[in-house]
Amino acid sequence: MARYNKSRLINNTGPLAEKKNKLNIRHHGVQFLYHPTASERANILSVSYIWKKRDRLYNIAHAFYGDPKLWWVIAWYNGRPTEADFYPGDVIEIPDNIEDVLNILRV
C-alpha cells in the first residue's frame, strides 16, 4: 500500500500556481504518520539486516515485502529518512510482518 492512498488532494491556486503560469496545481496534502507507543512497537517482530554498500531502501523493501513502494516503512522504523542516513555495516531492523506495521500506523 502506498503512503499517499489516504491523503487528500489539494488544488493550489495561489502564488505557486501563478509562478508556474498555471490556473491551479493539484498535489497531495501533508501526511501525518501515527507514532506508535513503545508497547505497540515492542509487539512488532523484526529481522536484523546489515546495510551494505550500494543498498537501496526500495530494493530491500522489494526483497522483504515484494513491493518497493514500502521503502518508507523501513526508513520510518529505523528513524532514518533517507538512504544517506545508512552506512555500510549498520545493523538495521526490518519489520517482519508488514500488515502489523500498517495496522499500527493506521495506513
N, C-alpha and C positions, 0 to 999 in steps of 0.2 A: 504494500500500500504506500503510495507516495505521501509525503508530508503535507502537500497542498490540497489534498482531496476535500478537506472540510473548510478551507479558507474561503472568505467571501471575496468576490471580485469587485473592484472599485473603478469607477470611471473618473479619471483625473482630468478636470477641465481647467486647472489653474495654471500657474506660471510655467510648469514643466511642459505642459501641452503647448502653450504659446511659444516657448523656446524652440520646440521641435516642429513648429508650424503645423500642428495637428489640432483638430477640434477637440479630441479627448484621447487619453491613453488609458487602456484597460490594464490593470495589474492586480496581483493578489494582495490582500490586506496583510497586516502584520501577524506573524504566527507567534503564539504563546504556547510554550510547552509546559505541561504539568510536571512539576518536580516531585517525584515520589518520596515518601518518608523513608527513613533508614530501614524500618521493618519491611516495607514493600520491596526495597532493593535487595534486602537480605534473602528474600524469597525467590529471587531470580537466579537461576543456575547459570554459570558462565564457564567458558572454556578459556584457558590461558593460551596466548599466541605470542610468539616472538616476532616483532616487527623486523623486516629485512629491508635491505637497500632495494629501491625501486618498487616497494609495496605500494598499493593504492587502496584506499578505503572501498571504492566501488568493486575492485576485484575480490577483496576479502568478503564483502557482503554477498557477492555472487557465489563464491565458494561455499559459504556457510548457510545462506538463505535462498540461493537460487535467484536472487533479484538484486542487481547492482544499485537500484534506486534506494535501497535500505542502508546505504553507506552512513547516513546521518545517525542511525541508531548506534552504531559502533563509536562514532565520534562523540555523541552525547554521553553514552555510557562511560566512556573514559575521560570525559571532561576536556576533550581536546577538539576544537572546532575544525581544524584543517590538517591535511597531511604534513604540513610544515611543522606541526607540533609533535610529530612522532619521529623517533630516531632509531637507527639500526641497533638492535639489542634490547630495545624497550619491551617489557612484558606488558601486553595489554589484555584486557578481558573482553571476550565476545559473548554477549548473552546467548545462551543455548537455545531457548525457545522464543522465537520472535513473536508468537501470538501472545505470550505472557507479557512481554515488554510493551507491545502495542496496546494491550488491555490496560496496563498500569498507566501508560502515557495518555490513555483515552483518545487515541488517534483513530 
